[in-house]
């Protein structure tokens, strides 16, 4: 399993951002096989983590035409800066009560 970790410093989030974010989550899960997509914003920081079965899914997602538009809009409007890490999940464990 792989995870894509997106960390950003927010510039300005508008209505179009929230619509695009919802569309990107839907597209990643329904078309490209993302198994989970979570994000959180605190102050001017955003972190999003998505989980994938393989690197080919991640590559296809990154190159999706709608996602390319979102990336360009993110760079020009929504974010001051961002960083993306693609990592392999070595171990996972959890606890539920």
Secondary structure as GFF3:
##gff-version 3
##sequence-region A 1 97
A	DSSP	beta_strand	2	10	.	.	.	ID=ss1
A	DSSP	alpha_helix	15	32	.	.	.	ID=ss2
A	DSSP	beta_strand	36	42	.	.	.	ID=ss3
A	DSSP	beta_strand	45	52	.	.	.	ID=ss4
A	DSSP	alpha_helix	55	62	.	.	.	ID=ss5
A	DSSP	alpha_helix	65	73	.	.	.	ID=ss6
A	DSSP	pi_helix	74	78	.	.	.	ID=ss7
A	DSSP	beta_strand	79	88	.	.	.	ID=ss8
###
